[in-house]
Structure formats: C-alpha cells, structure tokens
Amino acid sequence: MRSLVFFVALISAQPAFAQLVVPLTTSDGRVACTQGETGIGRPPAWEAVADPKALGGWALAETASDRTELHFPLCISEQAVARDVDATLRFKPVSGTAARSGGIVLRGQSANDYYVVAANALDGSVRLYRMQGGRRAQIAVKETAIATGDWHKLRVILTGSKFQVSLDDIELFTTNDRSLPVAGTIGVWSQSDSITHFGSLLVAPPP
C-alpha cells in the first residue's frame, strides 16, 4: 500500500440497490488485494486459506502472528474507492493472544491515513479509529460479545461525517467525524497477532 495507485470504482454512480464484492481472494486461492501495514513489526503475510463458509471457498487471513502492539496489517482493494458507502464484512476470529481483530478500512489515502472500524473478540469491543500520520486516535467504542470461532457480520454506513456501526444486525453506535472528508480506498485490517478469516467484503451506496 506504500505505493498504492487508486483505481476508482464509481460506487456512488451505481443504483441504490447495487452491491459490489470487494475482491479479497481469487477463485484459485490467491490474494487479490494490495498488502501493506501501519506501524511497526514484521512485513504482513496475507494468505488465502481454504474455508468452506467463505465466499468462493477461500478466506483471507493475515498469518505473520506478530505480537507487536502497534502492528496493523492491511489488505486494500485497488478496485473500490468511495467517499460514502455501506460496507459489510463477514469475518471469523480464530486466534490471537494480543488481539483477535478484524476491521474495515474506509477512505484510505495511504497506509498511514484512513478510517477503520475494528471488532476485537479478545476484549469484546468494536471501535472506530482515525489513523492519521500512522497514529491511531479512537473516535468511538462499544463493548459487545464477539465469539471466537464464529462468523460475524460487521456493517458500517458512512455518509458525509456520519458513521453508523452494527454487528450481527444489532446497531452499536452512531457517531460523527469530519477529519477525512474525501473519497478513498476500501479494504480489511488486522492487528498484532490476530488470526482472523475474512470471508467477504460487500459494498453498496448508503441507503
């Protein structure tokens, strides 16, 4: 992502009912997004792993298992760019001793500049962060049970400065932030030694 080139998918021009699949893996088991990281630690090691409950039978997972606290691997789609979006991530926390996180990157400008909504099964929380200059600032948080080994659905509706965040069809919080008002890339995010299966990432215009 350090040299990421933006290929714009005109999500905002799609009909209100349109839903697009953000490519994470290919049908033959290869990584289909651009790997990168925020923070420090080992280079990210994203892999396609066989999982019958993931879209197409392949899930995406970051497998470096680096316990460094400020280690945030990214895998960003170069085909999806949006300002306002309705994004839904299916993910399954598998393991991790420092974190068991999975998140959605929104309005990505670089590996150090984006929003991320992240669910962590280890501490039972969903958090909205603003990553700016590689530094993480928390905007909102909600404690909620997130079972390890189960599939979950994280949904974020972002319109202008307004975020609406839900998990498994239960609304968790609504909040506002105006610090990043422009379109950017979309992708997935991990933390520290999290092993999380990312089954699918779907995007559509906000309802």
C-alpha positions in Angstrom: 0.0 0.0 0.0 3.0 2.3 0.4 2.9 2.9 -3.4 -0.8 2.4 -3.8 -2.4 3.6 -7.0 -6.1 4.3 -6.8 -8.3 2.7 -9.4 -11.7 4.3 -8.9 -14.8 2.1 -8.8 -17.7 4.5 -9.2 -19.7 3.1 -6.3 -21.6 6.4 -6.0 -22.8 6.1 -9.5 -24.4 2.6 -9.0 -28.1 2.2 -8.5 -29.2 2.3 -4.8 -29.8 -1.5 -4.8 -26.4 -2.3 -6.3 -23.9 -4.3 -4.2 -20.3 -4.9 -5.2 -17.9 -7.6 -4.0 -14.6 -6.1 -3.0 -12.1 -8.8 -4.1 -10.0 -10.2 -1.3 -9.1 -13.6 -2.8 -9.2 -15.2 -6.3 -11.2 -18.3 -7.3 -8.0 -20.3 -7.4 -6.8 -19.3 -3.9 -4.6 -16.2 -4.3 -4.6 -12.9 -2.5 -6.5 -10.3 -4.6 -5.8 -7.1 -2.6 -2.8 -4.9 -2.0 -0.8 -5.8 1.1 0.5 -3.2 3.4 0.8 -2.2 7.1 0.6 0.7 9.5 3.0 0.8 12.4 5.9 -1.5 13.1 6.8 -5.2 13.1 7.2 -7.9 10.6 6.0 -7.4 7.0 2.4 -8.5 6.6 1.8 -12.1 5.4 -1.7 -12.2 3.9 -2.7 -15.6 2.6 -5.8 -17.2 1.0 -6.9 -20.1 3.3 -9.5 -22.7 2.5 -12.7 -22.2 4.3 -16.0 -23.7 3.1 -18.1 -20.9 4.6 -16.2 -18.1 3.0 -17.1 -16.6 -0.4 -15.9 -18.9 -3.1 -14.4 -21.3 -0.5 -11.4 -19.1 0.2 -10.9 -16.7 3.2 -8.3 -14.1 3.5 -6.1 -14.2 6.7 -3.0 -12.4 7.9 -0.6 -15.0 9.2 2.6 -13.3 10.4 1.5 -13.7 14.1 3.5 -10.6 15.1 2.6 -9.7 18.8 3.9 -6.2 18.4 1.1 -3.9 19.8 1.4 -1.2 17.1 1.3 -3.7 14.2 -1.6 -3.2 11.8 -1.6 -5.2 8.6 -3.8 -4.0 5.7 -5.1 -5.5 2.5 -6.6 -2.9 0.3 -8.7 -3.2 -2.9 -7.4 -1.1 -5.7 -10.7 -1.5 -7.4 -13.0 0.1 -4.8 -12.9 3.8 -4.0 -15.7 5.7 -2.3 -16.5 8.6 0.0 -19.9 7.5 1.1 -20.6 3.7 1.4 -22.5 0.9 3.0 -19.8 -1.8 3.7 -20.4 -5.2 5.2 -17.6 -7.5 6.3 -18.0 -11.2 7.2 -15.2 -12.3 9.5 -14.3 -15.1 11.9 -11.9 -14.5 14.7 -9.7 -17.6 15.0 -6.9 -17.0 17.5 -4.5 -14.4 18.9 -3.0 -13.7 22.3 -2.6 -9.9 22.0 -5.7 -9.3 19.8 -8.3 -11.1 17.7 -9.3 -8.3 15.5 -10.8 -7.8 12.1 -11.8 -4.4 10.6 -12.9 -2.4 7.6 -10.7 0.3 6.2 -12.6 3.3 4.7 -11.5 6.4 2.8 -7.9 5.1 2.6 -5.4 7.7 1.4 -2.2 5.8 2.3 -1.0 3.1 4.7 -1.0 5.9 7.4 -4.1 7.8 6.6 -7.6 6.3 6.8 -10.6 5.4 9.0 -11.0 1.8 10.4 -13.9 0.2 12.2 -12.5 -2.9 14.0 -14.0 -5.7 16.0 -11.9 -7.4 18.6 -13.1 -10.8 20.1 -10.4 -10.8 22.7 -11.6 -7.7 24.6 -15.2 -7.7 23.3 -15.2 -4.4 21.6 -16.0 -2.6 18.3 -14.0 0.6 17.8 -13.8 3.4 15.3 -10.3 4.8 14.8 -8.9 7.6 12.7 -5.4 6.7 11.6 -3.5 9.9 10.7 0.2 10.1 10.2 0.4 6.5 11.3 -1.1 7.4 14.7 -4.3 5.9 16.0 -7.0 8.0 17.6 -10.2 6.4 18.9 -13.4 8.1 17.9 -16.0 5.7 19.4 -16.2 2.3 21.1 -18.9 -0.1 22.1 -18.4 -3.2 24.2 -20.1 -6.3 22.9 -19.7 -10.1 22.9 -17.8 -11.4 19.8 -17.4 -15.2 19.9 -14.1 -16.7 18.7 -14.6 -19.3 16.0 -17.9 -18.0 14.9 -18.7 -15.9 11.8 -19.8 -12.3 12.4 -21.1 -9.5 10.2 -19.7 -6.0 10.7 -21.5 -3.3 8.9 -20.6 0.4 8.5 -22.7 3.0 6.8 -20.6 6.1 6.2 -22.3 9.2 4.8 -20.5 12.6 5.0 -19.2 12.7 8.5 -21.8 10.2 10.0 -20.9 6.6 10.9 -23.5 4.0 11.7 -21.9 0.8 13.0 -23.6 -2.5 13.7 -22.5 -6.1 14.4 -24.6 -9.1 13.5 -27.6 -6.8 12.7 -27.5 -5.1 16.1 -26.7 -1.4 15.9 -23.9 -0.5 18.2 -23.2 3.2 17.8 -23.7 6.3 15.6 -21.0 9.0 15.7 -19.5 11.8 13.6 -16.0 12.8 12.5 -15.1 15.4 9.9 -11.3 14.9 9.7 -11.2 12.9 6.5 -14.0 14.1 4.1 -12.7 12.8 0.8 -13.1 9.5 -1.1 -10.5 6.7 -0.6 -9.9 3.0 -0.9 -11.6 0.2 1.0 -10.1 -2.9 2.5 -9.6 -5.1 5.5 -7.4 -4.6 8.6 -5.8 -6.8 11.2 -4.0 -6.1 14.5 -0.9 -7.6 16.2 -1.0 -11.5 16.2 -4.7 -11.8 15.2 -5.6 -14.7 13.0 -8.9 -13.8 11.5 -10.7 -15.2 8.5 -12.2 -12.5 6.2 -14.9 -14.3 4.3 -16.3 -11.4 2.2 -16.4 -7.7 1.9 -19.5 -6.2 0.2 -20.1 -2.5 -0.6 -23.0 -0.5 -1.8 -24.2 3.1 -1.8 -25.6 4.2 1.5 -29.4 3.5 1.8 
